[in-house]
Amino acid sequence: MKKDISILENKTEVRIKSPGPGERGVWVVIGRVNNSGSDDPAYDVINDKTGRRRIFRRSRMEVKRGT
């Protein structure tokens, strides 16, 4: 089964699927992590409120739509 993973642009707002502690809220994509693979790339993101930086796989993120 092939996953439909789209590439995210910088400044895209995302939420984390099934968030753990410290992973709730809106995250903003800073950029793609080099050599992270094309089937499920990793992205460097920053929390909109706290400024905390994390790296998440594309499969864990969903694009925030609307307000």
N, CA, C and O atoms as a MOPAC input file, in Angstrom:
PM7 MOZYME 1SCF
protein

 N      0.83400 1    -1.17300 1     0.00000 1
 C      0.00000 1     0.00000 1     0.00000 1
 C      0.88400 1     1.24300 1     0.00000 1
 O      1.72600 1     1.39900 1     0.88400 1
 N      0.70700 1     2.11200 1    -0.96200 1
 C      1.50200 1     3.32700 1    -1.08300 1
 C      0.82000 1     4.47700 1    -0.36200 1
 O     -0.37300 1     4.72200 1    -0.54200 1
 N      1.59000 1     5.17500 1     0.45500 1
 C      1.05600 1     6.32600 1     1.17700 1
 C      1.13800 1     7.55600 1     0.28600 1
 O      2.07900 1     7.69300 1    -0.49600 1
 N      0.17200 1     8.44200 1     0.39400 1
 C      0.17700 1     9.70000 1    -0.32700 1
 C      0.74200 1    10.76600 1     0.60200 1
 O      0.00700 1    11.39000 1     1.36900 1
 N      2.05500 1    10.96800 1     0.52500 1
 C      2.73400 1    11.92700 1     1.38700 1
 C      3.08500 1    13.14800 1     0.54400 1
 O      3.84200 1    13.04000 1    -0.42100 1
 N      2.54300 1    14.30100 1     0.90100 1
 C      2.83800 1    15.52400 1     0.15900 1
 C      4.00700 1    16.25600 1     0.81200 1
 O      4.27200 1    16.09300 1     2.00300 1
 N      4.69100 1    17.05400 1     0.02600 1
 C      5.80200 1    17.85600 1     0.51100 1
 C      5.24200 1    19.15500 1     1.10700 1
 O      4.37800 1    19.80000 1     0.51200 1
 N      5.73700 1    19.52100 1     2.26700 1
 C      5.27400 1    20.73800 1     2.94000 1
 C      6.21900 1    21.89600 1     2.65300 1
 O      7.43700 1    21.71900 1     2.62100 1
 N      5.66000 1    23.06900 1     2.44800 1
 C      6.45200 1    24.27000 1     2.23300 1
 C      6.74300 1    24.92900 1     3.57000 1
 O      6.06300 1    24.67700 1     4.56500 1
 N      7.76800 1    25.78000 1     3.58000 1
 C      8.09700 1    26.54100 1     4.79000 1
 C      6.92400 1    27.42900 1     5.17800 1
 O      6.18600 1    27.90600 1     4.31700 1
 N      6.75700 1    27.64600 1     6.46700 1
 C      5.70600 1    28.47000 1     7.07500 1
 C      4.31800 1    27.83500 1     6.99700 1
 O      3.32100 1    28.51200 1     7.25200 1
 N      4.23400 1    26.55100 1     6.65100 1
 C      2.95400 1    25.84400 1     6.67600 1
 C      2.61000 1    25.52600 1     8.12400 1
 O      3.46500 1    25.05300 1     8.87200 1
 N      1.36400 1    25.78000 1     8.52800 1
 C      0.92400 1    25.47600 1     9.89100 1
 C      0.36700 1    24.06500 1     9.93000 1
 O     -0.45000 1    23.68700 1     9.09000 1
 N      0.81300 1    23.28500 1    10.91100 1
 C      0.40000 1    21.88800 1    11.03000 1
 C      0.02600 1    21.57300 1    12.47000 1
 O      0.38800 1    22.30000 1    13.39500 1
 N     -0.69500 1    20.49400 1    12.64000 1
 C     -0.97800 1    19.90900 1    13.95400 1
 C     -0.42600 1    18.49600 1    13.93700 1
 O     -0.25400 1    17.90600 1    12.87000 1
 N     -0.14700 1    17.95000 1    15.11000 1
 C      0.41300 1    16.61400 1    15.23100 1
 C     -0.69800 1    15.61300 1    15.48600 1
 O     -1.55300 1    15.83200 1    16.34400 1
 N     -0.68800 1    14.51200 1    14.74000 1
 C     -1.67400 1    13.44700 1    14.94300 1
 C     -1.29600 1    12.68700 1    16.20400 1
 O     -0.12300 1    12.37200 1    16.40600 1
 N     -2.26000 1    12.39000 1    17.04600 1
 C     -2.04800 1    11.69600 1    18.32100 1
 C     -0.89000 1    12.31500 1    19.10300 1
 O      0.11800 1    11.65300 1    19.34800 1
 N     -1.03000 1    13.58300 1    19.49400 1
 C      0.08200 1    14.27200 1    20.15500 1
 C      0.39400 1    13.70700 1    21.53300 1
 O     -0.50000 1    13.32400 1    22.28700 1
 N      1.66800 1    13.66800 1    21.83700 1
 C      2.12200 1    13.26200 1    23.15700 1
 C      2.30800 1    14.49300 1    24.02200 1
 O      1.93200 1    15.59700 1    23.62900 1
 N      2.88800 1    14.30600 1    25.20200 1
 C      3.14100 1    15.45300 1    26.07600 1
 C      4.05600 1    16.47300 1    25.39000 1
 O      5.10600 1    16.10900 1    24.86100 1
 N      3.66000 1    17.74100 1    25.39900 1
 C      4.46300 1    18.78600 1    24.79500 1
 C      4.33700 1    18.89900 1    23.28400 1
 O      5.06400 1    19.67700 1    22.66500 1
 N      3.42600 1    18.13600 1    22.67300 1
 C      3.28400 1    18.15700 1    21.21800 1
 C      1.95300 1    18.75600 1    20.75300 1
 O      1.64500 1    18.71700 1    19.56200 1
 N      1.18100 1    19.29600 1    21.65800 1
 C     -0.12300 1    19.86500 1    21.29600 1
 C      0.05000 1    21.25800 1    20.70500 1
 O      1.09200 1    21.89100 1    20.87600 1
 N     -0.97300 1    21.72400 1    20.01400 1
 C     -0.97400 1    23.07100 1    19.47700 1
 C     -0.58800 1    23.13000 1    18.01200 1
 O     -0.50500 1    22.11500 1    17.32100 1
 N     -0.35700 1    24.34900 1    17.56700 1
 C     -0.01900 1    24.60000 1    16.16800 1
 C      1.49800 1    24.68400 1    16.02800 1
 O      2.16900 1    25.34400 1    16.82100 1
 N      2.02500 1    24.01000 1    15.01300 1
 C      3.44700 1    24.01100 1    14.71400 1
 C      3.64800 1    24.62700 1    13.34000 1
 O      2.80100 1    24.46900 1    12.46100 1
 N      4.75700 1    25.32700 1    13.14600 1
 C      5.07000 1    25.96900 1    11.86800 1
 C      6.31600 1    25.30100 1    11.28400 1
 O      7.33600 1    25.16500 1    11.96000 1
 N      6.21800 1    24.89100 1    10.02600 1
 C      7.33300 1    24.22100 1     9.35800 1
 C      8.43100 1    25.23100 1     9.06500 1
 O      8.18600 1    26.27700 1     8.46400 1
 N      9.65400 1    24.90200 1     9.50000 1
 C     10.82300 1    25.73300 1     9.22400 1
 C     11.51600 1    25.24000 1     7.96100 1
 O     11.94600 1    26.03600 1     7.12600 1
 N     11.62100 1    23.92500 1     7.83000 1
 C     12.28000 1    23.35700 1     6.65700 1
 C     12.35500 1    21.85000 1     6.74100 1
 O     12.07000 1    21.25300 1     7.78000 1
 N     12.73900 1    21.24600 1     5.63800 1
 C     12.86400 1    19.79600 1     5.55800 1
 C     14.24600 1    19.37200 1     6.03200 1
 O     15.23400 1    20.05100 1     5.75200 1
 N     14.32200 1    18.26200 1     6.74400 1
 C     15.58700 1    17.74100 1     7.24400 1
 C     16.31300 1    17.04500 1     6.09100 1
 O     15.72400 1    16.22000 1     5.39300 1
 N     17.58500 1    17.37600 1     5.89500 1
 C     18.36800 1    16.77300 1     4.82000 1
 C     18.51600 1    15.27100 1     5.02100 1
 O     18.62600 1    14.80000 1     6.15300 1
 N     18.52000 1    14.52300 1     3.92900 1
 C     18.70800 1    13.06900 1     3.92200 1
 C     17.68500 1    12.33900 1     4.77900 1
 O     18.00900 1    11.32100 1     5.39100 1
 N     16.45600 1    12.84100 1     4.83300 1
 C     15.43200 1    12.21200 1     5.66700 1
 C     14.60000 1    11.19600 1     4.90500 1
 O     13.73200 1    10.55000 1     5.49100 1
 N     14.84400 1    11.04200 1     3.61600 1
 C     14.10000 1    10.06600 1     2.82200 1
 C     12.94800 1    10.71400 1     2.09500 1
 O     12.44900 1    11.76400 1     2.49900 1
 N     12.53100 1    10.07500 1     1.01600 1
 C     11.45200 1    10.63900 1     0.21100 1
 C     10.09800 1     9.99500 1     0.49400 1
 O      9.06300 1    10.58100 1     0.17700 1
 N     10.08600 1     8.80000 1     1.08600 1
 C      8.80800 1     8.13100 1     1.35400 1
 C      8.09000 1     8.69900 1     2.57200 1
 O      6.86000 1     8.73700 1     2.58700 1
 N      8.81500 1     9.13900 1     3.58200 1
 C      8.23500 1     9.78300 1     4.76500 1
 C      9.24500 1    10.78500 1     5.32000 1
 O      9.91100 1    10.50300 1     6.31700 1
 N      9.36600 1    11.96500 1     4.67700 1
 C     10.39900 1    12.93000 1     5.07600 1
 C     10.15800 1    13.51900 1     6.46200 1
 O      9.02900 1    13.56400 1     6.94900 1
 N     11.23600 1    13.96700 1     7.07900 1
 C     11.17600 1    14.61700 1     8.38000 1
 C     11.27500 1    16.12500 1     8.18600 1
 O     11.92500 1    16.60200 1     7.25600 1
 N     10.62200 1    16.86600 1     9.07800 1
 C     10.61000 1    18.32300 1     9.00100 1
 C     10.99400 1    18.92600 1    10.33900 1
 O     10.64400 1    18.40400 1    11.39700 1
 N     11.71800 1    20.03100 1    10.27700 1
 C     12.04100 1    20.83400 1    11.44800 1
 C     10.87800 1    21.78700 1    11.64600 1
 O     10.52800 1    22.53700 1    10.73400 1
 N     10.27300 1    21.76600 1    12.82800 1
 C      9.10500 1    22.60600 1    13.10000 1
 C      9.30700 1    23.37500 1    14.40100 1
 O     10.12900 1    23.00000 1    15.23700 1
 N      8.55200 1    24.44600 1    14.55900 1
 C      8.61800 1    25.26000 1    15.77200 1
 C      7.19200 1    25.50300 1    16.26200 1
 O      6.29300 1    25.77700 1    15.46800 1
 N      6.99300 1    25.39900 1    17.58200 1
 C      5.67200 1    25.62300 1    18.14800 1
 C      5.31800 1    27.09700 1    18.06600 1
 O      6.13000 1    27.96300 1    18.39200 1
 N      4.09600 1    27.37300 1    17.62800 1
 C      3.63300 1    28.74400 1    17.40800 1
 C      3.62400 1    29.56900 1    18.69800 1
 O      3.94700 1    30.75600 1    18.66700 1
 N      3.26100 1    28.96200 1    19.82600 1
 C      3.15800 1    29.70600 1    21.09000 1
 C      4.44700 1    29.69800 1    21.89900 1
 O      4.90700 1    30.74600 1    22.35100 1
 N      5.03300 1    28.51300 1    22.08100 1
 C      6.16700 1    28.38000 1    22.98700 1
 C      7.52300 1    28.60600 1    22.33700 1
 O      8.49100 1    28.93600 1    23.02100 1
 N      7.60200 1    28.43000 1    21.01800 1
 C      8.88000 1    28.57500 1    20.33100 1
 C      9.74600 1    27.33500 1    20.39300 1
 O     10.88800 1    27.35600 1    19.93400 1
 N      9.22400 1    26.25200 1    20.95400 1
 C      9.97300 1    25.00600 1    21.06200 1
 C     10.16700 1    24.39600 1    19.67600 1
 O      9.23600 1    24.37700 1    18.87100 1
 N     11.36900 1    23.90000 1    19.39700 1
 C     11.65500 1    23.27600 1    18.10700 1
 C     11.67900 1    21.76300 1    18.24700 1
 O     12.15800 1    21.22600 1    19.24500 1
 N     11.15900 1    21.08900 1    17.24100 1
 C     11.13600 1    19.62100 1    17.20800 1
 C     11.30500 1    19.17000 1    15.76400 1
 O     11.22400 1    19.97600 1    14.83600 1
 N     11.53700 1    17.88800 1    15.58700 1
 C     11.57200 1    17.26900 1    14.26200 1
 C     10.51100 1    16.18200 1    14.25000 1
 O     10.50000 1    15.29500 1    15.10400 1
 N      9.60800 1    16.26200 1    13.25800 1
 C      8.54200 1    15.27900 1    13.11700 1
 C      8.54100 1    14.71600 1    11.70800 1
 O      8.91000 1    15.40200 1    10.75500 1
 N      8.12400 1    13.46600 1    11.58000 1
 C      7.91700 1    12.83800 1    10.27800 1
 C      6.62900 1    13.37200 1     9.67500 1
 O      5.70100 1    13.74100 1    10.39500 1
 N      6.57700 1    13.41200 1     8.35100 1
 C      5.40400 1    13.92500 1     7.62500 1
 C      4.15100 1    13.13100 1     7.96400 1
 O      3.06200 1    13.69900 1     8.03000 1
 N      4.28600 1    11.83400 1     8.17700 1
 C      3.12100 1    10.99000 1     8.46400 1
 C      2.44700 1    11.34800 1     9.78300 1
 O      1.28300 1    10.99700 1     9.97500 1
 N      3.13300 1    12.03400 1    10.70200 1
 C      2.54600 1    12.43300 1    11.98500 1
 C      1.88200 1    13.78600 1    11.93700 1
 O      1.21500 1    14.18100 1    12.89300 1
 N      2.05200 1    14.51400 1    10.83000 1
 C      1.52500 1    15.88200 1    10.74800 1
 C      0.30100 1    15.95800 1     9.85000 1
 O      0.19000 1    15.23700 1     8.85700 1
 N     -0.61700 1    16.84700 1    10.21900 1
 C     -1.74800 1    17.15200 1     9.34800 1
 C     -1.80300 1    18.66900 1     9.19400 1
 O     -1.65200 1    19.41500 1    10.16100 1
 N     -2.02300 1    19.10100 1     7.96500 1
 C     -2.03900 1    20.52700 1     7.66900 1
 C     -3.24300 1    21.17000 1     8.30900 1
 O     -4.36100 1    20.66900 1     8.18900 1
 N     -3.01600 1    22.29100 1     8.99700 1
 C     -4.09300 1    23.04500 1     9.64400 1
 C     -4.84700 1    23.81800 1     8.57900 1
 O     -4.24700 1    24.58300 1     7.82500 1
 N     -6.13200 1    23.63000 1     8.51200 1
 C     -6.94600 1    24.31900 1     7.51000 1
 C     -7.85700 1    25.31500 1     8.21000 1
 O     -8.44000 1    24.99700 1     9.24600 1
 N     -7.98600 1    26.51200 1     7.65900 1
 C     -8.86000 1    27.52200 1     8.23500 1
 C     -8.30900 1    28.07400 1     9.52700 1
 O     -7.12000 1    27.93900 1     9.81500 1
 N     -9.18300 1    28.70000 1    10.31000 1
 C     -8.73700 1    29.29200 1    11.57200 1
 C     -9.38000 1    28.59300 1    12.73800 1
 O     -9.12800 1    28.95100 1    13.88800 1

